[in-house]
Amino acid sequence: MKTLRVNLVGREYDILIEKNLLCKSGELIKERFSPSKIFIVTDDNVNAIYGSIVTESLKDSGFEVKLVSLTPGEQTKSLEQLSYLYSEALAFSMTRSDMVIALGGGVIGDLTGLMAATLLRGIPFVQIPTTLLAQVDSSVGGKVAIDVKEGKNLVGAFYQPKLVIIDTAALDTLSDRIFFDGLAEVIKYGLIADDMLFNKLENCQNRNDISKCIDDIVYTCCDIKRKVVEEDEHDTGLRMILNFGHTLGHVVEKNYNYETYTHGQAVAYGMYLISIIGEKMNVMQKGTADKICLMLKKFDLPYNIKLADKISDTLGLDKKNDGSNINIVLLDRIGKAIIHKMPLSEFADMVQKEIN
């Protein structure tokens, strides 16, 4: 089993990576913690495949378990669903000595993490991510949030999990669309921090090639994120590089009401579009956008999305802006990200010209 340790003073935790860990989740938790009750949050798709496996493993280890299954999709990251989880957890008579598990993808992890962070002013929680996107990115680092009508992830907190259990065999049940959705985040990690990872992806021709080395890929991405989070837990400096492609990706998601494109698809296009802009600014090396475009085409990720004529309002709500300026993430070269500060209005104009 591959293991990583996230070293945050007073909030250290392990990331465990191996195939077929879901059926061992009870013993893995019991080895480290001693809650009496465990409240599982999942969605209907994941529940149909893994709900009983995890529940039975926890019960076999002596825990009292309650599972709540929600409707899949970004719309579930809402105030209404958060309130529903509060009610269900309180009906289960949970205390601060009990535990919450997020079993699923990024939506479930974000929503459940925020519930755990705020219920009773904080209950320990464990991430058990079942999608590639959640395994390589959203389950690690403690960003938890919900969406509001004004935009994505605008209500949230930094709340670290106590443990992350990554069963890479769970990826075998994903559709190609959801698998490649997560691969967009893998591509991001190669672009911002590891040119060898990007080269590895260039040498892979299809999903089967990726799957042959998936444990190493997941480990590499989690290790990159671990290092960044240890240096900048609260996203005030270096951690911003993890948002490469996300500023414009969030514009896509909001533009299409979080329905037409997945998060990874939106980020994929965002990485390509920001690279085109970065090259025109003479900040990024010429040809970088073309390399990204070839990668997106190979893995069936979008590189040409139509956006509404007016996007400045959405950009104005981006968490990386500080009033009149915005921090955008660009690449010094493939494998090294940089943070570039510029006037928000100037950046909005450049994006507007590019999409028109």
SVG drawing of the C-alpha trace seen along z (x, -y; Angstrom):
<svg xmlns="http://www.w3.org/2000/svg" viewBox="-34 -48 44 56">
<polyline fill="none" stroke="black" stroke-width="0.4" points="0.0,0.0 1.3,-3.4 1.1,-5.9 1.6,-9.7 1.6,-11.8 0.2,-15.3 2.1,-17.2 0.1,-20.1 0.8,-20.9 -2.0,-19.4 -3.9,-18.2 -1.7,-15.5 -3.3,-12.7 -2.5,-9.8 -3.4,-9.2 -3.7,-5.5 -3.5,-4.3 -4.1,-0.8 -6.6,1.3 -9.5,2.9 -9.3,0.8 -13.0,0.1 -13.7,3.5 -11.0,2.8 -12.3,-0.7 -13.6,0.4 -10.3,1.9 -8.3,-1.0 -10.4,-3.4 -10.5,-1.3 -6.7,-1.1 -6.5,-4.9 -9.7,-6.1 -12.4,-5.1 -15.7,-6.7 -18.9,-4.8 -21.0,-6.2 -20.2,-6.8 -22.4,-8.8 -21.8,-8.1 -22.8,-10.5 -22.8,-9.3 -24.8,-9.6 -27.2,-7.2 -24.7,-6.1 -21.9,-5.3 -24.3,-3.8 -25.6,-1.2 -22.0,0.1 -20.1,-0.5 -22.6,-1.6 -23.1,1.9 -19.4,2.8 -18.3,-0.1 -21.3,0.1 -20.7,3.8 -16.9,3.2 -17.6,0.6 -20.3,2.7 -17.9,5.6 -15.4,3.4 -18.0,2.6 -19.3,-0.8 -22.9,-2.0 -23.5,-3.2 -26.0,-5.4 -25.8,-6.0 -27.5,-8.9 -27.6,-8.8 -28.2,-12.0 -29.0,-12.7 -25.8,-12.8 -24.7,-16.1 -23.3,-19.5 -26.7,-20.8 -26.4,-18.7 -23.7,-21.1 -26.4,-23.4 -27.6,-25.0 -30.8,-22.8 -28.8,-19.6 -26.4,-20.8 -29.4,-21.6 -30.8,-18.1 -27.5,-16.5 -27.5,-18.5 -31.0,-17.1 -30.1,-13.5 -26.9,-13.6 -28.6,-15.2 -31.4,-12.6 -28.6,-10.0 -27.6,-11.7 -24.0,-12.3 -21.4,-13.9 -18.0,-15.4 -16.4,-12.1 -18.2,-10.4 -17.1,-10.5 -18.4,-11.4 -17.4,-9.7 -17.6,-11.2 -18.0,-8.3 -18.0,-9.5 -16.7,-12.1 -15.9,-15.8 -19.4,-16.9 -20.0,-14.6 -16.6,-15.3 -17.0,-19.1 -20.6,-19.0 -19.9,-16.4 -16.7,-18.1 -18.5,-21.4 -21.2,-19.6 -18.5,-18.0 -16.7,-21.3 -19.7,-23.1 -21.9,-20.6 -21.3,-20.9 -18.4,-23.2 -16.5,-20.3 -16.8,-16.5 -13.9,-14.3 -14.3,-13.2 -12.7,-10.7 -12.6,-11.1 -13.1,-7.9 -13.0,-9.2 -14.4,-7.0 -13.7,-9.2 -10.4,-10.0 -10.9,-13.7 -11.6,-13.3 -8.7,-10.8 -6.1,-13.1 -7.4,-16.4 -10.5,-17.3 -10.2,-14.7 -6.8,-16.1 -6.1,-19.6 -9.2,-20.4 -11.1,-22.7 -14.8,-22.1 -17.7,-24.1 -21.1,-24.4 -22.3,-26.5 -24.7,-29.4 -26.5,-31.1 -23.8,-33.7 -21.1,-31.1 -19.2,-27.9 -17.6,-27.1 -18.3,-30.6 -19.5,-29.3 -17.0,-27.0 -14.1,-26.4 -10.7,-24.9 -11.2,-21.7 -8.8,-18.8 -9.9,-15.2 -8.5,-12.8 -7.8,-10.2 -8.0,-9.7 -8.7,-6.1 -8.1,-5.8 -9.2,-2.6 -8.0,-2.8 -10.0,0.3 -13.1,-1.9 -12.0,-3.8 -12.8,-0.7 -16.5,-1.3 -16.4,-4.9 -17.7,-5.8 -15.1,-7.2 -16.7,-10.6 -16.2,-10.7 -12.7,-9.0 -11.4,-11.6 -13.1,-14.3 -10.7,-13.4 -7.8,-13.1 -8.1,-16.8 -6.9,-17.4 -4.0,-14.9 -3.0,-16.9 -3.1,-20.0 -0.7,-18.5 1.7,-17.7 1.5,-21.2 2.0,-23.1 4.5,-20.9 5.8,-17.8 6.9,-17.7 7.7,-14.0 4.1,-13.3 3.0,-15.3 5.4,-13.3 4.0,-10.1 0.5,-11.2 1.8,-12.2 3.1,-8.6 -0.3,-7.1 -2.7,-6.7 -5.9,-5.7 -7.6,-4.8 -6.1,-1.4 -2.6,-2.9 -3.5,-5.2 -5.0,-2.4 -1.8,-0.4 0.0,-3.0 -2.9,-4.5 -1.6,-3.9 1.6,-5.8 -0.3,-8.6 -2.6,-9.0 0.3,-8.9 2.2,-11.6 -0.7,-13.9 -1.5,-13.5 2.2,-14.1 2.3,-17.3 -0.9,-18.5 0.4,-17.4 3.6,-19.5 1.6,-22.6 -0.9,-22.4 1.8,-21.9 3.4,-25.2 0.2,-27.2 -2.9,-25.6 -5.2,-28.6 -4.7,-29.4 -3.0,-32.8 0.1,-32.1 1.6,-29.0 -1.7,-27.0 -3.2,-29.2 -1.2,-27.3 -3.6,-24.4 -6.2,-26.6 -4.6,-26.5 -7.5,-26.6 -10.1,-26.9 -10.8,-30.6 -12.1,-30.2 -13.3,-26.7 -15.7,-28.1 -16.9,-30.6 -17.9,-27.7 -19.6,-25.8 -21.7,-28.8 -22.4,-29.8 -23.9,-26.3 -25.6,-26.2 -23.4,-23.3 -25.2,-20.9 -23.6,-20.6 -19.9,-20.2 -18.3,-18.4 -15.8,-20.2 -12.9,-18.5 -14.2,-19.3 -14.6,-22.9 -11.1,-23.1 -9.6,-21.4 -11.0,-24.2 -9.9,-26.7 -6.3,-25.5 -6.3,-25.7 -7.9,-29.2 -5.6,-30.7 -2.6,-29.3 -3.6,-31.0 -4.0,-34.3 -0.7,-33.7 1.2,-33.2 -0.3,-36.4 0.8,-38.2 4.3,-36.9 4.4,-35.3 4.1,-31.7 6.3,-29.8 4.9,-29.7 3.5,-26.3 2.3,-25.4 -1.4,-25.9 -0.9,-23.6 0.5,-20.8 -2.4,-21.2 -4.8,-21.1 -3.3,-17.8 -3.6,-16.3 -7.2,-17.3 -8.1,-16.0 -6.5,-12.6 -8.5,-12.1 -11.8,-13.5 -11.7,-16.7 -13.2,-19.9 -11.0,-22.6 -13.7,-24.8 -16.6,-25.9 -18.9,-28.8 -19.4,-31.3 -21.9,-34.0 -20.9,-37.5 -20.5,-39.0 -18.3,-37.1 -16.8,-39.9 -19.5,-39.5 -18.4,-35.9 -14.7,-36.7 -15.4,-39.4 -16.6,-36.8 -13.5,-34.6 -11.8,-34.0 -8.4,-34.9 -9.3,-38.5 -8.6,-41.2 -10.9,-43.9 -9.5,-45.6 -6.8,-42.9 -6.9,-39.2 -4.2,-36.6 -4.1,-34.3 -2.1,-31.1 0.1,-30.7 3.1,-28.5 6.7,-29.5 7.1,-26.3 5.4,-22.9 6.0,-21.6 6.3,-25.0 3.4,-27.3 3.6,-31.0 1.1,-33.5 0.6,-36.6 -1.2,-39.6 -3.1,-42.0 -6.0,-44.3 -9.3,-42.4 -10.8,-44.6 -7.8,-44.1 -8.0,-40.3 -11.7,-40.3 -11.2,-42.3 -8.5,-39.8 -10.8,-36.8 -13.7,-38.6 -11.7,-39.2 -10.6,-35.6 -14.0,-34.1 -15.8,-36.5"/>
</svg>
